[in-house]
Amino acid sequence: MLRIKIQNKYYLKCTVCSHITPNFWTWFEQEQQCPKCGSKHSEVWYNRRYQRLKRFTQGEPESFWRYFPYLPLLRRRHIVSKKEGAIPIEKWSFLEEYAKTKYGLDIDVHVCRNDLNGGTGTFKDIAASLAASIFKEIGIKQYCIASTGNSATAYAKYLSLAGVNCSVFMPEDAIVASEATISSYGQQVFRVMGDYAKAKEIAAGYADMHNIPMSTGNIDPIRIEAKKTMVFEWLRQMDKFPDVYIQAVSGGTGPLAIDKGIREIKHVYEDLKNPRFLLVQTDGCDPMVQAWEKAEAAGFPEGFEKDYPIIDNPRTEVPTLATGNPGTYPILAKLVQKSGGTFLRMKEKNLASVGKLVAYEQKVIPGPASAVCIAGFFIALQKGLIKNGETVLLNTGEGPNRAPLFLEQMIYTTRKVRNVEQCKPHEIENFREQLWNEVTP
């Protein structure tokens, strides 16, 4: 445990009133909110020389902890890591070829596959690693989180490594595999009879009743600080900074973190700017898309970002994206608008088709949320949202191990037989046209 109230590495600054909180120990003492105005949205800033960052964006780091000088931890000995956050960014040429053949576009398509993270194989591992490290450093022993699956799974594992007890509140439709994984780490699970909003409500009551810190969700400064390192990784691995960024979105920490990361180093990398954010939801749970379409039709009137629907008990095949009450939409919508981006809707009936095509062409089986992101690429092309010569980055989420029922939908080559005469050799190439027609009829 390290309790240092006076340190010079970092501080938190309220985004509303600019009040300064000196460190995370104090942040948790004041219940993760600004003591002056009550806002829960503070950002971390550093007393560091960013000219040195160029040295860190070279070589082959094992994890995002390569960027330790720009993360809010004081002692390296408190790091809890499973080699996450420095995963290779892949080029997917089959998507480039499709864009060229179908739309006449010469584009570069890169994919950041979070299923390659060394913790639980999700986008949440880097945040959980930083949280576990900070909790270990400042002595937090109890924590609680409401989650649709991936965040809770990651936090359950990393916090158990740090010796922190984590109580997880999951909606009743959360994937059983996630529940089983969390339980296997010895962390407590409360299966809430209701949707994600209900799970958050009960988690908040539990946190208040037992005086236990609770995740503040997508604006949590710990999550933001971990995920901002995506920007550093783009500088390390990509010849050109992305023009377009595509992600399936539930709450929206990813884009918020990218914006924070760019603002943080803008004085050193003056040409950097946010990519166009193309954020994808499914027709099973699409409150952000609905809100955006309404605002767009009205010409984005003043205060449009505050007008969004709340979907109670969303019925979706992708429980990890089932956020029916998108509390971060007001922040996210303004960010998307400023970037020149948009929100996109994909049809859940196409999920398995996208998954099968990617597995066939790239030999990578995506999880359902990852398939939502990849579907967004095809929709963006159809809508003319990607321009010739641009670099596109797809940030995909979990792999199929996170959703075994979705994996079962990948079966399409099986033939039932009764005798050997019914068994004939096949040609892999024969499936290509069928799979492409399912995705792009």
C-alpha angles and dihedrals in degrees: 000000000000119000110181115156094181115055133138104213101086147346137192121243124198112238091213107045103006093239111165122231109192100216146339094272088062091040091061092042088059090048096255095293140098109271090209104051104006096240116149092205113094127147130215119240130183140220092219140123106249093192085082091060091084088066091054093050091068134080129022111299121194095224146350087276085086082087094057094136088062097045125085099248123108104199127040091211089073094060115125108194143158097185099276134155101033096080119150117264108227131211112227105204095181090067090047090051092049092052090049096046099040102033106017092241124147101206138150115234119198128180127204104204110202090186084079092066112118098230113057098332097251140111088256099066097089092052092047091049092053093044093050091049094050092046090050090050098048097036105250109163103174129047137161135202138183112217144161089223122284100065092047093048092052095044091046092056100042095042090051088054088053093048093249122141111231125194112200125202113199130180117246093255095054115128113272090221089063092050091049092049093050092047092049090062089057094251121139120253126199111193103206118210096230141044131302092277090056090048090054091048094053092042090054091051091049092049091050094045095052099030092241123152114249131199111264091211128228097356092051103134091220092058092045093050093050096047095044086074086078085081091054090049092052089054090050100045110025128073090210130030111245118269091192129034121194125191138156105243134211103153103351109237091143098065092039090054093047090053091049092048093051093047089050095057100027092109090061099035099039096175095057119112136162116279118236104277113225104183121190133208130172126245087247093067115009111142093141093051091048091050093047094049091051092050093045092052089052094048095254098287122205110290094015091141092066093059112083135135126245116222113206116211096353114212106223140148089221106064092175088067096043100119104142095172105053101195093174094055094100090059096037096047093056090048093050091047092050091050092053090244135127146205119260133200124214128190115249091216087072096054098096092044091055090046093051093048094051092046090050098045102033101023088234120121110211127206118239096267089049089052089053090056093048091047086056089063092058091046091049090054092049091051094047093243095137120069132210114275096018129136114230125197122197114198105203126191133208131359126236094273088075091059113031093174090058090049089057089061089064090077112108108128098063118119123191111224139180101193141017093256088070091058116091134169117260140208117229090212091065091073097054099084092046093053096046091048090055091056102033107023 
